[in-house]
Amino acid sequence: MTPRFSRSHRAATAICAVVLSLVSGCASSTRSDGLADFQKSPHWEAPEVVELASDAAQHRSDALIIAKDGRLVLRQGQTIEKINTHSVRKSIVAVLYGMAVEKGLVELDDTLEELGYDDRGSPLTPTEKQATLRDLLMSRSGIYMDASGQNWQRPERHTSRPGETFFYNNWGFNALGDILEREAGMTLGEVIAEWLAEPLGMQHFTPKDVDWDSIDGSSVRQYVIYMSADDLMRLAVLVANEGDHRGKRLVSANWIRDMTAAHSSTDTDPKAAFGGGFFDGYGYLWWTRHQDGRRLICADGWGGQYIIIDPETRVVLVNRRNTGTHLLAQGWFLWRGVETDRPYVYALFEQVNELLQTKGAVGENQRVRDKTEDGGS
C-alpha cells in the first residue's frame, strides 16, 4: 500500500525528482560488515541455495539474508544500507511493547482514557477512549480517523466499537509509537537503541534513524524507522528464538508467542482485510500465513520489506527493497519504483526451507551411519 505523507514531504518528492543524483538513497553505512559475529551454517552458500536465489535481483530484491538456527545460510545485496522499514516498523514496536510490559511501564488493558491519551487534532469520543493498548496492537481499536501513512479505504468513523472489528489501521499504529515514547520517557530512537540495538549487537542503527511525519488534522505522528537488513536479521532471529539472544532473555517467550498468535483471522473477519487474503491472521503487529502446511510468522512493509519466520524449523528470511534511505530519496521510488515480487520471495523461502530440512535429514542419517560403523562410540 502506498504511504501517505504531509504536504511538505510531497513537495520534497518533487524536489527529489530534480536532484535525484544527489539523493538517490544509496548511501551506505560507514561500517562494512553487520553480521561478522554470526556463525556460518553448515549450509552456508550451499550451491543449491545460491542457485535458488540467483534470480532474486531480477525480482527486485535489493538485499536478501537467510539464516537457520541463528546461523547464516545466505547474505547478498545491500545488507548494510539503512532503508525505510515501512510497515515492518510496527512489528519492531510490537517487540518493544513486550519489553515495556515486562518493565511495568504499561499494561495491555490500559485504556486510552486511563493513559490520558487523545488526538488533539480530532478529539476522541468517550467510546473511542475505551480502546486498550491490546486493541491497538491487534488493530481492533475501532478508531477510524485520517492518519499519516494511510491512504487506503477505512470504515466510517464510529461504525465499530473497540475490540469488535479488525482493520489495518495506521492511526492506532502511530499512536502506539507516541504512547511508548511518553511512557518510556525516551525518544523512540533511544528506546530501540537501548532495548534492542545495543543488546542485540546491531552495527548500524542509531537513535537518529527514527524520523517522524504528520498530516493536517491529527496530532498523532507517524514514526519512520530506518534499519539495515543486517540489523533487521538480528531482530528476526530474536523472534525466531522466542526472545532469547545467545542465552540471554531480552523478552519473554510468552510475549513472543502471544505477539505472533492469530488474534484476528480470515475465520473471524473479512478476508480482504488481510492483505487481500495473502495473509490469514494477525497478532500484535505481526501477520501469520499458512503455506504448504507450514505456519509462518511475517512482518511486511511496503516496497518489499519482509521478515519471514518458520517457528518450527527456525529458518528466517529478511528481504529489503531500497525505497530510500531518507524521506527525500523515497520520493523517487514513489514516482518510478517497483516493489519486490512478494510471491517470488515467499516461494523462495519455502524452497530453501524444504531444502535445508532435506539436507539436515541427510546429514543426520550420515552421522548415524558413521557412528554405527565406528562401533557406536
Residue, then its C-alpha position, 0 to 999 in steps of 0.5 A: m500500500t502506498p504511504r501517505f505523507s504531509r504536504s511538505h514531504r510531497a513537495a520534497t518528492a518533487i524536489c527529489a525528482v530534480v536532484l535525484s543524483l544527489v539523493s538517490g538513497c544509496a548511501s551506505s553505512t560507514r561500517s562494512d560488515g553487520l553480521a561478522d559475529f554470526q556463525k556460518s551454517p553448515h549450509w552456508e552458500a550451499p550451491e543449491v541455495v545460491e542457485l535458488a536465489s540467483d534470480a532474486a535481483q531480477h525480482r527486485s530484491d535489493a538485499l536478501i539474508i537467510a539464516k537457520d538456527g541463528r546461523l547464516v545460510l545466505r547474505q547478498g545485496q545491500t545488507i548494510e544500507k539503512i532503508n525505510t522499514h515501512s510497515v515492518r516498523k510496527s512489528i519492531v514496536a510490537v517487540l518493544y511493547g513486550m519489553a515495556v510490559e515486562k518493565g511495568l511501564v504499561e499494561l495491555d488493558d490500559t485504556l486510552e482514557e486511563l493513559g490520558y491519551d487523545d488526538r488533539g487534532s480530532p478529539l476522541t469520543p468517550t467510546e473511542k477512549q475505551a480502546t486498550l493498548r491490546d486493541l491497538l496492537m491487534s488493530r481492533s481499536g475501532i478508531y477510524m480517523d485520517a492518519s499519516g501513512q494511510n491512504w487506503q479505504r477505512p470504515e466510517r468513523h464510529t461504525s465499530r466499537p473497540g475490540e469488535t472489528f479488525f482493520y489495518n489501521n495506521w492511526g492506532f499504529n502511530a499512536l502506539g509509537d507516541i504512547l511508548e515514547r511518553e511512557a518510556g520517557m525516551t525518544l523512540g530512537e533511544v528506546i530501540a537503541e537501548w532495548l534492542a540495538e545495543p543488546l542485540g549487537m546491531q552495527h548500524f542503527t542509531p537513535k537518529d534513524v527514527d524520523w517522524d511525519s504528520i498530516d493536517g488534522s491529527s496530532v498523532r505522528q507517524y514514526v519512520i524507522y530506518m534499519s539495515a537488513d543486517d540489523l533487521m536479521r538480528l531482530a528476526v532471529l530474536v523472534a525466531n528464538e522466542g526472545d532469547h539472544r545467545g542465552k540471554r532473555l531480552v523478552s519473554a517467550n510468552w510475549i513472543r508467542d502471544m505477539t505472533a498468535a492469530h488474534s484476528s483471522t480470515d475465520t473471524d473477519p473479512k478476508a480482504a482485510f488481510g492483505g487481500g487474503f495473502f495473509d490469514g491472521y494477525g497478532y500484535l503487529w505481526w501477520t501469520r500465513h499458512q503455506d504448504g502446511r507450514r505456519l509462518i510468522c511475517a512482518d511486511g512493509w511496503g516496497g518489499q520489506y519482509i521478515i519471514i519466520d518458520p517457528e518450527t524449523r527456525v529458518v528466517l528470511v529478511n528481504r529489503r527493497n531500497t525505497g530510500t534511505h531518507l524521506l527525500a530519496q523515497g520520493w523517487f521510488l514513489w514516482r518510478g519504483v517497483e516493489t519486490d515480487r512478494p510471491y517470488v520471495y515467499a516461494l523462495f523461502e519455502q524452497v530453501n526451507e524444504l531444502l535445508q530440512t532435506k539436507g539436515a535429514v541427510g546429514e543426520n542419517q550420515r552421522v548415524r551411519d558413521k557412528t554405527e560403523d565406528g562401533g557406536s562410540 
